[in-house]
Amino acid sequence: MSPFLPTDPLGLDELLTDEDRAVRDTVRGWAADRVLPHIAEWYENGELPGIRELARELGSIGALGMSLTGYGCAGASAVQYGLACLELEAADSGVRSLVSVQGSLAMYAIWKYGSEEQKQRWLPGMAAGELIGCFGLTEPDVGSDPAAMRTYAKRDGTDWVLTGRKMWITNGSVAAVAVVWAQTDEGIRGFAVPTDSAGFSAPEIKHKWSLRASVTSELVMDDVRLPADAVLPGVTGLKGPLGCLSHARYGIIWGSMGAARASFESALDYARTREQFGKPIGGFQLTQAKLADMALELHKGILLAHHLGRRMDAGTLRPEQISFGKLNNVREAIEICRTARTVLGANGISLEYPVMRHATNLESVLTYEGTVEMHQLVLGKALTGLDAFR
């Protein structure tokens, strides 16, 4: 009988193939070398320095658009992509967001809905990390109701003229291409917008208390003139951006468990060594109850992510099931972080430990790619057959 491992109490590692483990270990090693030694300083300073160099390194290990095929993409399985997200977010949510937006939103949109010319133009450079992409859907006054977006593209001869604003856009001010969704006379369309286009700007958003080690921007399109071939020809309507969001939400199901794991392991290590009343606090019943509860939710969440990943690889994963995973895992990850903070006491608020950083990051993760309320309503509709959105 194999031993009980505090780091893998359910033996979930046995579910992975050798290739799965190799992907996981590669990403974990990169994050340990390139992110963990610096992340507290980056977070405190509210910056992600050297983001272009980091993107190239991530491209070199196959982490960008890794579940896509062709055009320099790794063609990895959904489970392998999920494992990569978990390891990246165990370092920091901001780094995982860089990878998610690049691969699951910007690259996926072009790969899924773009023309062959658009794919050839953008995807190889994005897969290599030479080009960074962003995804413009959310607007200043329109969050959970993307059908009400105000950004508009109108035809002018053979060109398109794009006007509007997008908000809370990861990678925006460092991107070479922005996938922007806009209303048109034909319905909602997506556009691959070179960010050096006249009338396009991406001022960075400052004064954040979450995802501080991440580039977050506003996108401003002031009569941006685009050629006819800038529009993504493969989709019209909300199913385009929503399809991309489903792909990104899947990565969050895994990624949130990375933040939870880092916080749990920090609390476990602390409980074994921090003495109070003459013995390590891990020897007290209340602390052990906290650790047991955190371990339960963490590894149930990883098991759920693995199950959904296998379904995605089999082509049977439904959007409602993605909502199930995103709602559960992010919510439980925040609770794990909060509980871990109580184990660390006052030290839990220090950047010497990762717990408070992960907790504040997860407040953003809880909201983006669909708020708690939206995923509850998705599941409510699926359970009852009744639509409460309207």
C-alpha positions as CSV (number, residue, x, y, z in Angstrom):
1,M,0.0,0.0,0.0
2,S,1.3,3.4,-1.0
3,P,2.0,5.9,1.9
4,F,-0.4,8.7,2.8
5,L,1.0,12.0,1.4
6,P,-0.1,15.3,2.9
7,T,0.6,16.9,-0.5
8,D,-1.5,14.3,-2.4
9,P,-3.9,12.7,0.2
10,L,-6.2,11.2,-2.5
11,G,-3.4,9.8,-4.7
12,L,-4.5,12.0,-7.6
13,D,-1.0,11.9,-9.1
14,E,-1.8,8.3,-10.1
15,L,-4.4,9.7,-12.5
16,L,-1.7,11.4,-14.6
17,T,0.3,10.0,-17.4
18,D,4.0,10.4,-17.6
19,E,3.5,13.1,-20.2
20,D,1.1,14.9,-17.9
21,R,3.6,14.9,-15.1
22,A,6.4,16.1,-17.4
23,V,4.2,19.1,-18.4
24,R,3.4,19.9,-14.8
25,D,7.0,19.6,-13.7
26,T,8.2,21.8,-16.5
27,V,5.8,24.6,-15.7
28,R,6.4,24.2,-11.9
29,G,10.1,24.5,-12.4
30,W,9.8,27.6,-14.6
31,A,7.5,29.3,-12.0
32,A,9.9,28.4,-9.2
33,D,12.8,29.8,-11.0
34,R,11.4,32.9,-12.7
35,V,8.4,34.0,-10.6
36,L,8.5,32.9,-7.0
37,P,11.8,34.7,-6.1
38,H,10.4,38.0,-7.3
39,I,6.6,37.9,-7.0
40,A,6.3,39.6,-3.6
41,E,8.3,42.6,-4.8
42,W,6.3,42.7,-8.1
43,Y,3.0,42.5,-6.2
44,E,4.1,45.2,-3.7
45,N,5.2,47.5,-6.5
46,G,2.1,46.8,-8.6
47,E,4.1,45.8,-11.7
48,L,5.1,42.8,-13.9
49,P,8.5,43.9,-15.2
50,G,10.0,42.1,-18.1
51,I,6.6,40.9,-19.3
52,R,7.8,40.5,-22.9
53,E,10.7,38.4,-21.8
54,L,8.5,36.3,-19.6
55,A,6.1,35.8,-22.5
56,R,9.0,34.5,-24.7
57,E,10.1,32.1,-22.0
58,L,6.5,30.8,-21.6
59,G,6.4,30.4,-25.4
60,S,9.7,28.4,-25.3
61,I,8.2,25.9,-22.9
62,G,5.0,25.6,-25.0
63,A,2.7,27.2,-22.4
64,L,1.0,29.8,-24.8
65,G,-2.0,28.4,-26.7
66,M,-0.8,25.1,-25.5
67,S,-4.1,23.2,-26.1
68,L,-4.4,24.5,-29.6
69,T,-3.0,22.6,-32.6
70,G,-0.8,23.9,-35.5
71,Y,0.8,27.3,-36.0
72,G,3.5,26.5,-33.5
73,C,1.1,25.5,-30.7
74,A,1.9,22.6,-28.5
75,G,-1.3,20.6,-29.1
76,A,-1.4,19.5,-25.4
77,S,-4.4,17.9,-23.8
78,A,-6.9,19.8,-21.8
79,V,-5.7,18.1,-18.6
80,Q,-2.1,19.2,-19.4
81,Y,-3.2,22.8,-20.0
82,G,-5.1,22.6,-16.7
83,L,-2.0,21.4,-14.9
84,A,0.0,24.3,-16.3
85,C,-2.7,26.7,-15.1
86,L,-2.6,25.2,-11.6
87,E,1.2,25.6,-11.4
88,L,1.2,29.1,-12.8
89,E,-1.4,30.3,-10.4
90,A,0.3,28.6,-7.5
91,A,3.0,31.2,-8.2
92,D,0.6,34.1,-8.9
93,S,-2.8,34.6,-10.5
94,G,-1.4,37.5,-12.6
95,V,1.0,35.2,-14.4
96,R,-1.7,32.7,-15.0
97,S,-3.9,35.5,-16.4
98,L,-1.1,36.5,-18.8
99,V,-1.1,32.9,-20.2
100,S,-4.9,32.5,-20.1
101,V,-5.7,35.7,-22.0
102,Q,-2.9,35.0,-24.5
103,G,-3.9,31.4,-25.2
104,S,-7.5,30.8,-24.2
105,L,-8.9,34.2,-25.3
106,A,-6.9,36.0,-27.9
107,M,-5.2,33.0,-29.6
108,Y,-8.3,30.8,-29.3
109,A,-10.5,33.4,-30.9
110,I,-8.2,33.7,-33.9
111,W,-7.6,29.9,-34.1
112,K,-11.3,29.1,-33.8
113,Y,-13.0,31.9,-35.8
114,G,-10.2,33.6,-37.8
115,S,-9.3,33.2,-41.5
116,E,-6.3,31.2,-42.5
117,E,-4.5,34.5,-43.3
118,Q,-5.2,35.8,-39.8
119,K,-4.0,32.6,-38.2
120,Q,-0.8,32.7,-40.2
121,R,-0.2,36.3,-39.4
122,W,-0.7,36.2,-35.6
123,L,-0.6,32.7,-34.1
124,P,3.0,31.6,-34.7
125,G,4.3,34.7,-33.1
126,M,1.8,34.5,-30.2
127,A,2.7,30.9,-29.6
128,A,6.4,31.8,-29.4
129,G,5.6,34.7,-27.1
130,E,7.1,37.2,-29.6
131,L,3.6,38.8,-29.9
132,I,1.3,39.4,-27.0
133,G,-2.5,39.5,-27.4
134,C,-5.4,40.8,-25.5
135,F,-9.2,40.3,-25.6
136,G,-11.6,43.2,-25.5
137,L,-15.1,42.3,-24.4
138,T,-15.9,43.9,-21.0
139,E,-16.9,47.6,-21.2
140,P,-16.9,50.4,-18.5
141,D,-20.7,50.3,-18.2
142,V,-21.4,46.7,-19.4
143,G,-20.1,43.7,-17.5
144,S,-22.2,40.6,-17.2
145,D,-24.5,41.6,-20.1
146,P,-22.2,41.7,-23.2
147,A,-25.2,41.8,-25.5
148,A,-25.5,45.5,-24.4
149,M,-22.0,46.5,-25.4
150,R,-21.7,49.9,-27.0
151,T,-18.5,49.5,-29.0
152,Y,-19.6,49.7,-32.6
153,A,-18.0,48.9,-35.9
154,K,-19.6,50.3,-39.1
155,R,-18.7,49.7,-42.7
156,D,-17.1,52.5,-44.7
157,G,-16.6,51.2,-48.2
158,T,-14.6,48.0,-47.9
159,D,-13.2,49.2,-44.5
160,W,-14.6,49.0,-41.0
161,V,-14.5,51.9,-38.6
162,L,-14.4,50.9,-34.9
163,T,-15.3,53.1,-32.0
164,G,-15.7,52.3,-28.3
165,R,-14.0,51.5,-25.0
166,K,-13.2,48.3,-23.2
167,M,-12.2,48.0,-19.6
168,W,-10.2,45.7,-17.3
169,I,-8.2,44.2,-20.2
170,T,-5.3,42.0,-19.2
171,N,-2.2,42.5,-21.4
172,G,-3.8,45.5,-23.1
173,S,-1.0,48.0,-23.0
174,V,1.7,45.5,-24.1
175,A,-0.3,43.7,-26.8
176,A,0.5,43.7,-30.5
177,V,-3.0,42.5,-31.4
178,A,-6.4,43.1,-29.6
179,V,-9.3,40.8,-30.3
180,V,-12.2,43.3,-30.0
181,W,-15.9,42.4,-30.0
182,A,-18.3,45.1,-31.3
183,Q,-21.8,45.6,-32.4
184,T,-22.4,45.9,-36.2
185,D,-25.4,46.1,-38.4
186,E,-24.9,42.3,-38.9
187,G,-24.7,41.4,-35.2
188,I,-21.8,41.2,-32.8
189,R,-18.5,40.6,-34.7
190,G,-14.9,40.0,-33.6
191,F,-12.0,42.0,-35.0
192,A,-8.2,41.3,-34.9
193,V,-7.0,44.9,-34.3
194,P,-3.3,45.7,-34.6
195,T,-2.6,47.9,-31.6
196,D,-0.5,50.3,-33.7
197,S,-3.6,51.3,-35.6
198,A,-4.3,55.0,-35.7
199,G,-6.9,55.9,-33.1
200,F,-6.2,52.9,-30.8
201,S,-4.7,53.4,-27.3
202,A,-4.5,51.3,-24.2
203,P,-3.8,53.3,-21.0
204,E,-2.8,51.1,-18.1
205,I,-5.1,50.9,-15.1
206,K,-3.3,51.6,-11.8
207,H,-4.3,51.6,-8.1
208,K,-5.4,48.0,-8.1
209,W,-5.5,45.9,-4.9
210,S,-5.8,42.7,-6.7
211,L,-3.8,41.2,-9.6
212,R,-1.1,43.7,-9.0
213,A,1.5,41.7,-10.8
214,S,-0.4,41.9,-14.0
215,V,-0.8,44.4,-16.8
216,T,-4.4,45.7,-16.8
217,S,-5.6,48.3,-19.3
218,E,-8.5,50.2,-20.8
219,L,-8.8,49.9,-24.6
220,V,-9.9,53.1,-26.4
221,M,-10.9,52.9,-30.1
222,D,-11.4,56.4,-31.6
223,D,-12.6,55.8,-35.2
224,V,-10.0,53.0,-35.8
225,R,-10.0,52.2,-39.5
226,L,-9.5,48.6,-40.3
227,P,-9.4,46.7,-43.6
228,A,-12.1,44.2,-44.5
229,D,-9.9,41.3,-43.6
230,A,-9.6,42.4,-39.9
231,V,-13.0,40.9,-39.1
232,L,-13.0,37.3,-37.8
233,P,-15.1,35.6,-40.5
234,G,-16.0,32.4,-38.6
235,V,-18.7,33.6,-36.2
236,T,-21.4,36.2,-35.8
237,G,-23.2,36.8,-32.5
238,L,-22.5,36.3,-28.8
239,K,-21.6,32.6,-29.3
240,G,-18.1,33.9,-30.5
241,P,-17.0,35.6,-27.3
242,L,-18.9,33.2,-25.1
243,G,-17.1,30.3,-26.7
244,C,-13.8,31.9,-25.9
245,L,-14.8,32.6,-22.3
246,S,-15.7,28.9,-21.8
247,H,-12.2,28.0,-22.8
248,A,-10.7,30.5,-20.4
249,R,-13.1,29.6,-17.6
250,Y,-11.9,26.0,-17.8
251,G,-8.3,27.1,-17.1
252,I,-9.5,29.0,-14.1
253,I,-11.0,25.9,-12.6
254,W,-7.5,24.5,-12.4
255,G,-5.7,27.7,-11.7
256,S,-7.7,28.7,-8.6
257,M,-6.6,25.4,-7.1
258,G,-3.0,26.5,-7.5
259,A,-3.6,29.5,-5.4
260,A,-5.4,27.4,-2.9
261,R,-2.6,24.8,-2.8
262,A,0.1,27.4,-2.2
263,S,-1.9,28.9,0.7
264,F,-2.7,25.5,2.2
265,E,0.9,24.3,2.0
266,S,2.1,27.6,3.5
267,A,-0.4,27.1,6.4
268,L,0.6,23.4,6.9
269,D,4.3,24.2,7.0
270,Y,3.7,27.1,9.4
271,A,1.5,24.9,11.7
272,R,4.3,22.3,12.0
273,T,6.9,24.8,13.2
274,R,5.2,27.8,14.9
275,E,5.0,27.1,18.6
276,Q,2.4,28.4,21.0
277,F,1.8,27.3,24.6
278,G,4.8,25.1,24.4
279,K,4.2,23.1,21.2
280,P,3.6,23.5,17.5
281,I,0.2,25.0,16.7
282,G,-0.4,22.0,14.3
283,G,-0.8,19.9,17.5
284,F,-3.9,21.7,18.6
285,Q,-7.3,20.3,17.6
286,L,-8.7,23.6,16.2
287,T,-5.7,24.0,13.9
288,Q,-5.9,20.4,12.7
289,A,-9.6,20.9,12.0
290,K,-8.8,23.8,9.8
291,L,-6.1,21.9,8.0
292,A,-8.3,18.9,7.4
293,D,-11.1,21.1,6.0
294,M,-8.7,23.0,3.7
295,A,-7.3,19.7,2.4
296,L,-10.8,18.3,1.7
297,E,-11.8,21.3,-0.4
298,L,-8.5,21.6,-2.2
299,H,-8.3,18.0,-3.3
300,K,-12.0,17.7,-4.1
301,G,-11.5,20.8,-6.3
302,I,-8.5,19.3,-8.1
303,L,-10.4,16.1,-8.6
304,L,-13.3,18.1,-10.1
305,A,-10.9,19.9,-12.4
306,H,-9.4,16.6,-13.6
307,H,-12.8,15.1,-14.3
308,L,-13.8,18.2,-16.3
309,G,-10.5,18.1,-18.2
310,R,-11.0,14.5,-19.2
311,R,-14.5,15.5,-20.4
312,M,-13.0,18.3,-22.5
313,D,-10.5,16.0,-24.0
314,A,-13.3,13.6,-24.9
315,G,-15.3,16.4,-26.4
316,T,-18.2,16.0,-24.0
317,L,-17.7,19.0,-21.6
318,R,-20.7,21.3,-21.5
319,P,-20.7,25.0,-20.7
320,E,-22.9,24.3,-17.6
321,Q,-20.3,22.0,-16.3
322,I,-17.6,24.7,-16.7
323,S,-19.8,27.0,-14.7
324,F,-20.1,24.2,-12.1
325,G,-16.3,24.0,-11.8
326,K,-15.6,27.7,-11.9
327,L,-18.2,28.6,-9.3
328,N,-17.1,25.9,-6.9
329,N,-13.4,26.0,-7.2
330,V,-12.8,29.8,-7.0
331,R,-15.3,30.1,-4.1
332,E,-13.6,27.3,-2.2
333,A,-10.1,28.6,-3.1
334,I,-10.9,32.0,-1.5
335,E,-12.2,30.2,1.6
336,I,-9.0,28.1,1.8
337,C,-6.9,31.3,1.6
338,R,-8.9,33.0,4.4
339,T,-8.6,30.0,6.6
340,A,-4.9,29.7,5.9
341,R,-4.5,33.3,6.9
342,T,-6.1,32.5,10.3
343,V,-3.5,29.7,10.8
344,L,-0.7,32.1,10.1
345,G,-2.2,34.8,12.4
346,A,-0.7,38.2,11.9
347,N,2.0,36.8,9.7
348,G,-0.7,35.9,7.2
349,I,-1.0,39.5,6.1
350,S,2.8,39.7,5.3
351,L,4.1,39.4,1.8
352,E,6.7,37.1,3.2
353,Y,4.0,34.5,2.9
354,P,1.8,34.0,-0.2
355,V,-1.6,33.8,1.5
356,M,-2.9,37.3,1.5
357,R,-1.6,37.9,-2.0
358,H,-3.5,34.9,-3.3
359,A,-6.6,35.9,-1.4
360,T,-6.7,39.3,-2.9
361,N,-6.0,38.0,-6.4
362,L,-8.8,35.5,-6.1
363,E,-11.3,38.3,-5.5
364,S,-10.6,39.3,-9.1
365,V,-10.7,35.7,-10.3
366,L,-14.1,35.3,-8.6
367,T,-15.5,38.2,-10.7
368,Y,-13.9,37.8,-14.1
369,E,-15.0,35.3,-16.7
370,G,-18.4,35.3,-15.2
371,T,-19.4,36.4,-11.7
372,V,-20.7,34.1,-9.0
373,E,-24.2,35.2,-9.7
374,M,-23.9,34.5,-13.4
375,H,-22.7,31.0,-12.9
376,Q,-25.4,30.4,-10.3
377,L,-28.0,31.5,-12.8
378,V,-26.4,29.3,-15.5
379,L,-26.7,26.3,-13.2
380,G,-30.2,27.4,-12.0
381,K,-31.5,27.4,-15.6
382,A,-29.9,24.1,-16.3
383,L,-31.4,22.5,-13.2
384,T,-34.9,24.0,-13.5
385,G,-35.3,24.7,-17.2
386,L,-36.4,28.2,-16.3
387,D,-34.5,31.3,-17.4
388,A,-33.9,33.8,-14.6
389,F,-31.5,36.0,-16.6
390,R,-34.4,38.2,-17.9
